[in-house]
Amino acid sequence: MRQAFTLPELLLVLALGGILLGVAIPRLPAPLDRIEVAAAANHIAAAHQRARLMAVTQSIVTVLSVDSQALTIRKRGLIAPLWSEAGPTAQRVSLVGPARQFTFSPQGFSMGLSNATIRLTRGNATRTVIISRLGRVRVTR
């Protein structure tokens, strides 16, 4: 005798699977929003560290520009970037507030800036990147 599933059994499994997916899928965007916002915050923190290290290793004054479209590092006084990456908008993350610029001396200190706060949002997910004048970067929720 053949071992198989009957049609009512298959329909029951498909109905239960549909109900479970109907419950799980609406909750899926919230974790994805948190992941994308955290990634965007980490990209800004990494760009800050990169600009600082470029200033120290190349003994130049570097400028990090953080706006919604791009993260750009350039030598002060020049337009051509030394390094560039897509900004938070590429991940559909909003940068709250104006674009920011950070200038680093060849010793690695920020010039002309006290503490700065960059706020990133997407959906209900929020992260704040806090940058001190001495170069410390904290990412908070």
Order of alpha helices (4+ residues) and beta strands (2+ residues): alpha-alpha-beta-beta-beta-beta-beta-beta-beta-beta-beta
